[in-house]
């Protein structure tokens, strides 16, 4: 099967078109340089510096060249470089893709038109800075939940310092002078842009999960974990888009850096089954040594709306819990898994027999905002750090470094911070341990909530060694 099954189907549906397709050529290990040379001999430019994991070679070719590339020795699978985007609200983020058509990111997440956003921000202009935090207006119909409150919902301890290495793959991280920049953050970018956040999503996710403590207009914002060693890899641009290529490279960088908990509030359609999708292949190969925590997506309330990499059996996939309404958010993506499986029931039966409950998604919920019904107000938003063009969209106070957001993007870093605390304190070693405890709590796993709201208090502390075990270790 040299062509990914998702890509194969899309190519059959596609009319002849000379437009170049961004592809990922998966090759046998240690053959990337040889395959790249053979592709270059066809007159195709290969960006060798963007080859990732020693086996994923990105190229841009016409559909007509795919059969030729398939037949190159050592080529295993031809994948699509799938568009990737953050799982939160911006209506403004649109992209036209050669195979998917126009992509609109999570329309359900913001009920405003672009002109409403711009007009709504105008009254906030005189209120920038500290004065704005005290006096500025707020958009009607929303309710802010600062992370100092939402971290209590997941029962995160007050003493939250962790030394386990952590990472966030997103739109970038704050500039050093941001009010929540309580620690330095290692930075890298796989987008071609500097690693700083020009959108706001990456800053929000990182300050929710791993770093940050500051007073804000709506109360104290405090990260779930306070990570001494933390990394941000910018794999989504300031416009909010990335690709399989940029995400794979970010995953590789974070893995080689030594991250043990990696938060990914992003995704796109699943390419084939979980055994076909390139990002999920990496999670499956490394999931015993790295905790991949992934947002479920914002395509609810319909079932079969999980995407990639959220569909990965070894990932901890997180849906959105509404702190105001005490239930799963209406927009939170539902399982049992991705739409590809709904359309290919035989493949679903095969993979479910192999992976069991690990294929059922999501795995759990964490605070991501609501509401739980269409049209319900007020809309609860998670309030944390923000820096970029989305700042001021809801709190109407641009320039103060904070903003409310909602989505499984906000749920994911809550769970990632919690997992970092569990690893650091020896309560768990990997995602399998986390799921094992969630399963023991007695909740049946369902397609909307997984095992339910994840909380630190669910996990028993590690058993102290007996006198005999201590003697054995000393000897």
C-alpha positions in Angstrom: 0.0 0.0 0.0 2.4 2.8 -1.2 -0.3 5.5 -1.1 -2.0 6.4 2.2 -5.6 5.2 1.9 -7.1 8.6 2.8 -4.9 10.3 0.1 -5.8 7.5 -2.4 -9.5 8.2 -1.9 -9.1 12.0 -2.2 -7.1 11.6 -5.4 -9.9 9.5 -7.0 -12.4 12.2 -6.1 -10.2 15.0 -7.4 -10.5 16.4 -10.9 -7.3 16.7 -12.9 -5.4 19.7 -11.6 -1.9 20.9 -12.3 -1.6 22.4 -8.8 1.3 21.1 -6.6 0.4 18.9 -3.7 2.4 19.0 -0.5 3.3 15.4 0.3 5.2 13.4 2.9 7.2 10.5 1.6 7.7 7.9 4.3 10.8 5.8 3.6 12.6 2.9 5.2 14.9 3.9 8.0 18.4 5.2 7.0 17.3 5.6 3.4 16.0 9.2 3.4 19.1 10.7 1.8 19.1 8.1 -1.0 15.4 8.6 -1.7 15.8 12.4 -1.6 18.5 12.1 -4.3 16.3 10.0 -6.5 13.4 12.4 -6.2 15.7 15.3 -7.0 16.8 13.4 -10.1 13.2 13.8 -11.3 13.5 17.6 -11.2 11.7 17.9 -7.8 13.2 20.2 -5.1 13.6 18.4 -1.8 14.1 20.5 1.4 16.5 18.1 3.1 16.7 20.2 6.2 13.0 19.5 6.8 13.3 15.7 6.7 12.1 14.5 10.1 12.5 11.3 12.2 15.0 10.1 9.5 12.2 8.8 7.4 9.6 11.5 6.5 10.7 13.4 3.3 8.5 16.5 2.4 8.0 17.3 -1.3 5.7 19.3 -3.5 4.7 17.5 -6.7 1.7 17.2 -9.1 -0.6 14.2 -8.6 0.6 12.8 -11.8 4.1 12.3 -10.4 2.9 10.2 -7.4 3.1 6.8 -9.2 6.7 7.5 -10.2 7.6 8.3 -6.6 5.8 5.3 -5.3 8.1 3.0 -7.4 11.3 4.5 -6.0 13.2 1.9 -3.9 12.7 2.2 -0.2 9.6 4.3 -0.4 7.0 2.8 2.0 4.0 5.2 2.0 3.1 8.5 0.3 1.1 10.7 2.8 -0.5 14.0 2.4 1.0 17.0 4.3 -2.4 17.6 6.0 -3.3 21.1 7.1 -3.1 21.5 10.9 -4.8 24.1 13.0 -5.4 25.0 16.7 -8.5 23.7 18.3 -10.0 27.0 19.5 -12.2 29.8 18.2 -10.9 32.1 15.4 -13.5 32.6 12.7 -10.9 34.7 10.8 -8.7 31.7 10.1 -9.4 30.3 6.6 -7.4 28.4 4.1 -8.1 26.8 0.8 -6.6 23.4 0.4 -6.2 21.5 -2.9 -7.8 18.4 -1.5 -10.0 19.6 1.3 -11.3 22.9 -0.2 -11.9 25.8 2.1 -11.1 25.2 5.8 -12.8 27.3 8.4 -11.4 26.7 11.8 -14.1 25.9 14.4 -16.9 28.3 13.5 -18.8 27.1 16.5 -16.3 28.7 18.8 -17.0 32.3 18.0 -20.4 33.6 17.0 -19.1 36.9 15.7 -18.4 38.2 12.3 -15.0 39.8 11.6 -16.5 43.3 11.6 -18.0 42.6 15.0 -14.7 41.7 16.4 -13.1 44.9 15.1 -15.9 47.1 16.2 -16.1 45.4 19.6 -12.4 46.1 20.2 -12.6 49.8 19.5 -14.1 50.8 22.9 -11.2 49.0 24.6 -8.5 51.1 23.1 -8.5 53.7 25.9 -8.2 51.0 28.5 -4.9 49.3 27.6 -2.6 48.3 30.4 -3.2 48.2 34.2 -6.0 50.7 34.0 -7.8 48.6 31.5 -7.6 45.6 33.8 -9.5 47.5 36.4 -11.9 49.5 34.3 -12.2 47.9 30.8 -15.5 46.5 29.4 -16.1 42.9 28.5 -18.0 41.4 25.7 -21.6 40.7 26.6 -22.6 37.1 27.3 -19.2 35.7 28.4 -17.9 34.7 31.8 -14.2 34.5 32.6 -12.7 31.6 34.6 -9.1 32.4 35.5 -6.8 29.4 35.6 -6.4 29.8 39.4 -10.0 28.6 39.6 -9.9 26.0 36.9 -6.8 24.3 38.3 -8.7 23.7 41.5 -11.3 21.8 39.5 -8.6 19.3 38.5 -7.3 19.4 42.1 -3.9 20.6 41.1 -1.7 21.0 44.3 -0.7 24.5 45.4 3.0 23.4 45.4 3.1 22.7 41.6 6.8 22.8 40.8 7.9 20.0 38.5 11.3 19.0 37.1 10.2 16.5 34.5 10.8 18.1 31.0 7.7 19.4 29.4 6.8 20.8 25.9 4.0 22.5 24.1 3.7 22.4 20.3 1.6 25.4 19.1 1.6 28.9 17.7 4.6 30.2 19.7 5.3 31.5 23.2 5.2 34.9 24.8 7.9 37.5 24.6 10.2 37.7 27.7 8.4 40.7 29.1 4.9 39.1 29.3 3.4 39.4 32.8 3.1 35.6 33.1 6.7 35.0 32.1 7.8 33.7 35.6 10.3 31.3 34.0 12.4 31.2 30.9 11.1 28.9 28.2 13.3 27.2 25.6 12.0 28.0 22.1 12.1 26.6 18.6 10.2 27.0 15.4 9.4 24.7 12.5 7.3 27.2 10.6 9.9 29.6 9.2 8.6 32.3 11.6 10.4 33.3 14.8 9.2 31.2 17.8 7.2 34.1 19.4 3.4 34.0 19.4 1.7 36.4 17.1 -1.7 34.7 17.4 -2.2 34.1 21.2 -3.2 30.5 21.2 0.3 29.1 22.1 0.8 31.6 24.9 -2.6 30.7 26.4 -1.9 26.9 26.2 1.6 27.2 27.7 0.6 29.5 30.6 -2.3 27.2 31.4 -0.1 24.1 31.5 3.4 24.7 32.5 4.5 28.3 33.3 3.0 31.5 34.7 1.6 33.2 37.8 0.2 36.8 37.6 -2.7 38.9 38.8 -5.2 39.8 36.1 -8.3 41.7 35.7 -10.4 38.7 36.5 -8.2 37.3 39.3 -5.0 35.4 39.6 -3.9 33.2 36.7 -1.7 30.3 37.6 -0.5 27.4 35.6 -1.5 23.8 36.5 2.2 22.8 36.8 5.2 25.1 37.2 7.8 23.5 35.0 11.4 24.2 35.6 12.4 22.7 32.2 9.9 23.6 29.5 10.0 24.0 25.8 7.7 25.6 23.2 8.0 24.5 19.5 6.1 26.8 17.2 4.6 24.5 14.5 1.6 26.7 13.7 2.0 30.1 12.1 0.7 33.4 13.4 -2.2 32.9 11.0 -3.0 29.7 12.8 -2.0 27.0 10.3 0.6 24.3 10.0 1.0 21.0 8.3 1.9 17.4 8.9 5.4 18.4 7.9 5.7 21.2 10.5 4.1 19.1 13.2 6.2 16.0 12.6 9.4 18.2 12.8 8.1 19.7 16.1 7.4 16.3 17.5 10.9 15.2 16.7 12.5 18.3 18.2 10.6 18.0 21.4 11.4 14.3 21.7 15.1 14.8 21.1 15.1 17.7 23.6 14.0 15.2 26.2 10.4 16.2 26.8 8.4 13.6 28.8 5.1 15.4 28.6 4.1 17.0 25.3 0.9 19.0 24.9 -0.7 19.3 21.5 -3.8 21.5 21.1 -4.0 21.1 17.3 -5.1 18.6 14.7 -6.7 17.9 11.3 -8.4 15.0 9.6 -7.1 11.4 10.2 -5.2 10.0 7.3 -6.6 6.5 7.0 -6.5 4.3 10.1 -4.4 4.9 13.2 -1.8 2.6 11.6 -1.7 4.8 8.5 -1.5 8.3 9.9 2.2 9.6 10.1 1.8 11.6 13.4 0.0 8.7 15.1 2.7 6.3 14.0 5.2 8.4 16.0 2.9 8.5 19.0 2.5 4.8 18.9 6.2 4.2 18.6 7.2 6.6 21.4 4.1 6.5 23.7 5.7 4.3 26.3 8.4 6.8 27.0 6.6 10.1 26.3 3.2 11.3 27.4 1.5 12.7 24.4 -1.5 14.8 25.6 -3.8 15.9 22.7 -6.9 18.0 22.3 -9.9 16.0 21.0 -11.2 18.8 18.6 -14.1 21.1 18.4 -16.4 19.4 15.9 -19.1 18.3 18.4 -21.8 17.4 19.2 -21.7 14.9 16.3 -20.1 11.5 16.8 -17.1 10.3 14.8 -15.5 13.7 14.9 -12.1 13.0 16.4 -9.1 14.0 14.3 -5.4 13.4 14.2 -3.3 13.1 16.3 -6.2 12.8 18.8 -7.1 9.4 17.5 -3.9 7.8 18.6 -4.5 4.9 21.0 -1.4 5.7 23.1 -2.3 9.4 23.4 -4.3 10.9 26.2 -7.1 12.6 24.3 -8.9 15.4 26.1 -12.4 16.8 25.6 -13.7 20.1 27.0 -15.4 20.3 30.4 -17.5 23.4 31.1 -16.8 24.7 34.6 -20.0 26.7 34.8 -22.4 24.0 33.6 -20.5 21.0 35.0 -20.7 18.8 31.9 -19.0 18.2 28.5 -19.1 21.3 26.2 -21.4 21.1 23.2 -18.5 21.8 20.8 -16.2 19.0 22.1 -15.6 16.4 19.5 -17.1 13.0 20.1 -15.9 9.5 19.3 -15.9 6.6 19.0 -13.1 7.9 16.8 -12.5 9.7 13.5 -14.9 10.0 10.5 -12.6 7.7 8.5 -13.6 4.8 10.6 -17.3 5.6 10.3 -16.9 5.3 6.5 -14.8 2.2 6.8 -16.5 -0.1 9.4 -14.3 -3.2 8.5 -11.2 -1.2 9.3 -12.8 -0.1 12.6 -13.6 -3.7 13.6 -10.1 -4.7 12.8 -8.5 -1.9 14.8 -10.9 -2.1 17.7 -10.1 -5.8 18.1 -6.5 -4.9 18.3 -6.6 -1.7 20.5 -9.8 -2.1 22.5 -10.8 0.8 24.7 -7.6 2.7 23.8 -9.2 3.3 20.3 -12.3 4.9 21.9 -11.9 8.6 22.2 -11.8 11.0 24.1 -10.1 9.5 27.1 -11.1 12.2 29.6 -12.3 15.8 30.1 -10.5 18.9 31.6 -11.7 22.5 31.9 -11.9 24.0 28.4 -15.0 26.2 28.6 -18.6 25.7 27.4 -21.5 25.9 27.2 -23.1 22.5 27.1 -26.0 23.4 24.8 -26.3 25.5 21.6 -27.1 29.1 22.3 -26.7 28.8 26.1 -25.4 31.9 27.8 -23.2 33.0 29.5 -20.4 31.3 27.7 -17.7 30.3 30.1 -14.1 31.0 28.9 -10.8 30.0 30.4 -8.8 33.1 31.3 -5.0 32.9 31.0 -2.0 34.5 29.3 -2.3 35.7 25.7 -0.2 37.7 23.3 -1.1 38.2 19.6 -3.9 39.3 17.4 -6.6 37.4 19.3 -5.8 39.3 22.6 -8.7 41.6 23.5 -11.3 39.7 21.4 -13.4 38.8 24.4 -12.2 40.9 27.4 -11.9 43.9 25.1 -8.6 44.9 26.7 -5.8 44.4 24.2 -2.3 44.9 25.5 -2.6 43.6 29.0 -1.4 40.1 28.2 -4.5 38.1 29.1 -7.6 36.7 27.3 -10.4 34.3 27.7 -10.6 31.3 25.3 -12.6 28.1 25.0 -12.1 24.9 23.2 -10.5 21.5 23.7 -7.3 23.5 23.1 -7.8 24.9 26.6 -8.7 21.5 28.1 -5.6 19.8 26.8 -3.0 21.9 28.7 -4.9 21.4 32.0 -4.6 17.7 31.5 -0.9 18.0 30.4 0.0 20.0 33.5 -1.7 17.4 35.6 0.2 14.6 33.9 3.5 16.4 34.5 2.6 16.6 38.2 1.8 12.8 38.2 5.1 11.9 36.5 7.1 14.2 38.7 5.7 12.8 41.9 5.9 9.2 40.8 2.1 8.7 40.6 2.3 7.5 37.0 5.0 6.6 34.5 3.2 7.0 31.2 -0.2 7.6 29.6 -1.1 3.9 30.1 -0.7 4.3 33.9 -3.0 7.4 33.7 -5.7 5.5 31.8 -5.4 2.5 34.1 -6.3 4.7 37.1 -9.1 6.5 35.2 -10.5 3.1 34.3 -10.4 1.9 37.9 -12.6 4.8 39.0 -15.5 2.8 37.7 -16.8 5.1 35.0 -17.7 3.4 31.7 -15.9 5.1 28.8 -18.3 6.9 26.5 -18.0 8.8 23.2 -18.4 12.3 24.8 -16.6 12.2 28.1 -14.2 9.3 28.0 -13.7 8.3 31.6 -14.9 11.7 32.8 -13.2 14.7 34.4 -9.5 14.0 35.3 -8.4 15.1 38.7 -5.2 14.8 40.7 -7.0 13.3 43.7 -7.9 10.2 41.7 -4.3 9.0 41.7 -3.0 7.3 44.8 0.5 8.3 45.9 3.3 5.8 45.2 3.7 3.2 47.8 6.8 3.8 50.0 9.3 0.9 49.7 9.3 -1.7 52.4 12.3 -2.2 54.6 13.3 -5.3 52.6 13.1 -3.4 49.3 15.2 -0.5 50.7 17.9 -2.9 51.8 17.9 -4.6 48.4 18.4 -1.3 46.6 21.1 -0.1 49.0 23.0 -3.3 48.6 
